[in-house]
Amino acid sequence: MLLEKDNIARCTRSTKIRLRADEQQKYDKELQELFHWVDELSKVDTSAVPESSLAYAAYLRPDEPIMNEALADTLVGAFNEQEGHCAKVKKVL
């Protein structure tokens, strides 16, 4: 799948990203290379490779909380502000 110039402009509009002309050319080239690479990967014959799932990885350990009060106190104490027994951080969103 190759990108066309109007596709890149449409993507930047939909994500509300503003790019200068030089940036658009730079990212256009990088995206084209990425899609060429994906296209190249899709041509690899994987018919001899058995399908697998990594879902089994969730069952490698018991889902039990580990309490280490000393470590928790150290981590919370490393922050400038605390609220109760929690580290207080600035709002990200």
C-alpha positions in Angstrom: 0.0 0.0 0.0 1.5 3.3 -1.1 0.5 6.6 0.3 -0.4 9.5 -1.9 0.1 13.2 -1.1 -3.6 13.8 -0.5 -3.7 10.8 1.9 -0.9 12.4 4.0 -2.8 15.7 4.0 -6.0 13.9 5.0 -4.2 12.2 7.9 -2.7 15.4 9.2 -6.1 17.1 9.1 -7.8 14.2 10.9 -5.2 14.2 13.6 -5.1 18.0 13.8 -1.3 18.0 13.1 0.1 20.9 11.2 3.2 20.3 9.1 5.3 22.6 7.2 6.0 21.7 3.6 9.6 20.5 4.4 8.2 18.4 7.3 5.5 16.9 5.1 8.1 15.9 2.5 10.3 14.3 5.2 7.4 12.3 6.8 6.1 11.4 3.4 9.4 9.8 2.6 9.6 8.0 5.9 6.0 6.7 5.6 6.7 5.5 2.1 9.7 3.6 3.3 7.7 2.1 6.1 4.9 0.9 3.8 7.5 -0.5 1.3 9.0 -2.4 4.2 5.6 -3.7 5.3 4.8 -4.7 1.7 8.1 -6.5 1.6 7.3 -8.4 4.8 3.9 -9.4 3.5 5.6 -11.2 0.6 7.5 -13.6 3.0 6.2 -17.2 2.8 5.2 -18.1 6.4 3.1 -21.1 5.4 5.5 -23.5 7.2 5.4 -21.5 10.4 2.8 -22.7 12.9 0.4 -20.1 14.2 0.9 -19.2 17.8 -0.6 -17.0 20.4 1.1 -15.1 23.2 -2.1 -15.2 25.3 -0.5 -18.1 27.3 2.0 -15.6 28.7 -0.6 -14.2 31.0 -0.7 -17.5 32.9 3.0 -17.8 33.6 2.7 -16.3 37.1 0.0 -16.2 39.7 -1.9 -12.9 39.7 -1.2 -12.0 43.3 -0.2 -8.6 44.6 3.2 -8.3 46.1 3.4 -5.9 49.0 6.8 -4.3 49.8 6.1 -1.4 52.2 9.7 -0.3 52.3 9.9 0.0 48.5 6.5 1.7 48.3 7.6 4.3 50.9 10.8 4.9 49.0 9.1 5.3 45.7 6.4 7.7 47.1 9.0 9.6 49.0 10.9 10.3 45.8 8.1 12.6 44.6 7.9 16.2 45.5 4.2 16.0 46.5 2.3 13.3 48.2 -1.4 12.9 48.9 -2.1 10.3 51.5 0.1 7.4 50.7 0.2 8.2 47.0 2.6 10.2 44.8 0.9 13.3 43.5 1.7 14.2 39.9 0.6 16.8 37.4 -2.3 16.1 35.2 -1.1 14.8 31.9 -4.2 15.0 29.7 
